[in-house]
Amino acid sequence: MPCCDVVNRGAAIHGEKIIFATLDARLIALNRETGKVIWNKKTADYQEGYSATAAPLIVKDMVITGNSGGEFGVVGAVQARNVDTGELIWERPVIEGHMGTLNGAPNGMTGKLNATWKGDLWKTGGGATWLGGTYDPGTNLLYFGTGNPAPWNSHLRPGDNLYTSSTLAIDADTGVIKWHYQTTPHDGWDFDGVNEFIPFNATMNGKPMKLVAKADRNGHFYVLDRTDGKLLGAHKFVMQTTWADGIDLKTGRPNYIGEGRPGAPSGTEKGKVVFSSPSFLGGNNWMPMAYSQDTGLFYIPSNDWGMDIWNEPIAYKKGAAYLGAGFTIKPIADDHIGALRAMDPKTGKIVWEYKNPAPLWGGVLTTKGNLVFTGTPEGYLKAFDAKTGTELWKFQTGSGVVGSPVTWEQDGEQYVAVMSGWGGAVPLWGGEVAKTFKDISQGGMLWVFKLPK
């Protein structure tokens, strides 16, 4: 039933507990010394298409999690549970019309019923919060991205379809939505909006501000005021965006290109096929970008590719895929698909880029030593100069890197580690792109390196 391979994006540690989600939509706490189960809670019904893939987040002795399964007509939600018992404290569905809860009591409807969804479509609206969230102690807000609306066929669900393909700012204590920003209203390309929001402080227009940045699957890099969600900048970070020709900073809405939306099906026949870029795999997907406080730059693992996409007739069936679309992923450049790009959030300019023949499908790490680390499907872990993009070092791990490097200090030495093992959405869904890199060893190794002093 799960959409996109056997996925788990990590665990959280709290005291003696290690806490993680499972593919059949459970949240489990183990004693990290003995492996004994401390608690095991069902977060949703996997038979309805729900799964759980994100790393949990620890906030104020609560464990915060999202859900997965947007391709199955589920309803995206964020939950807060007691970290010691696993009992539910609050839940916030992210599709308008659904009721939130706090301590077992109703806690207000999300949005306004039928404001941007027609009829009963909100009941199977999608919007899975499958990547997890970010917490900002200064505002006490959780920033959670939401996934695609269901079904993919946008002609079946007129309206903006709130709060899909958005980022929500949620009060950590109550689960109440304080503000939202929708990057792709009425999403017809599976662009989602789950990409991580990274809080940072900077001076914009001569004023020190609390900001937040996001590199969206739709190919645009957004900068907002993290206190109220006001849009301050939206810049293209990929080669091509055929679905919109920019973002209106006054309204925050995309300037849609009408012929860029796949056509409506007629009867049993599929609708008009259109070429769309980025592809639904996104200008940036799950793999997190990184921010350097020293350079003031964001480092985005991006991809330049497109897709033929078309809409098909579809009806909802519990637990079954709910797409109503077909697609074929295609490259759009002769010399690369992946591109690590250094973006200035103040100007929206790309300061430097490193182009890679294969897609970049792993996260990025910056360090105080002016280094940027990321991995490639060809098997390399690479280090770049954070200011210039010069490649300084590489190591062949033996398999494609689909993971995020991490770093720590131990006994006065600095270490960097990364998981190596090819898999995920690209070989499963990548069409012509996947064929190009089908011979990569699957691997499954952890590599640890010590940096020179």
Beta strands, then each sheet from edge to edge (+ up, - down):
strand 1: 12-14
strand 2: 17-22
strand 3: 26-31
strand 4: 37-42
strand 5: 57-59
strand 6: 62-66
strand 7: 77-82
strand 8: 88-93
strand 9: 99-102
strand 10: 105-109
strand 11: 133-136
strand 12: 141-145
strand 13: 166-171
strand 14: 177-182
strand 15: 198-204
strand 16: 207-215
strand 17: 220-225
strand 18: 231-236
strand 19: 244-247
strand 20: 254-256
strand 21: 274-276
strand 22: 290-291
strand 23: 298-303
strand 24: 305-311
strand 25: 325-331
strand 26: 338-343
strand 27: 350-356
strand 28: 364-367
strand 29: 371-375
strand 30: 380-385
strand 31: 391-396
strand 32: 406-410
strand 33: 413-421
strand 34: 443-450
sheet 1: 1+ 2- 3+ 4-
sheet 2: 5+ 6- 7+ 8- 9+ 10-
sheet 3: 11+ 12- 13+ 14-
sheet 4: 15+ 16- 17+ 18-
sheet 5: 19+ 20-
sheet 6: 21+ 24- 25+
sheet 7: 22+ 23- 26+ 27-
sheet 8: 28+ 29- 30+ 31-
sheet 9: 32+ 33- 34+
end
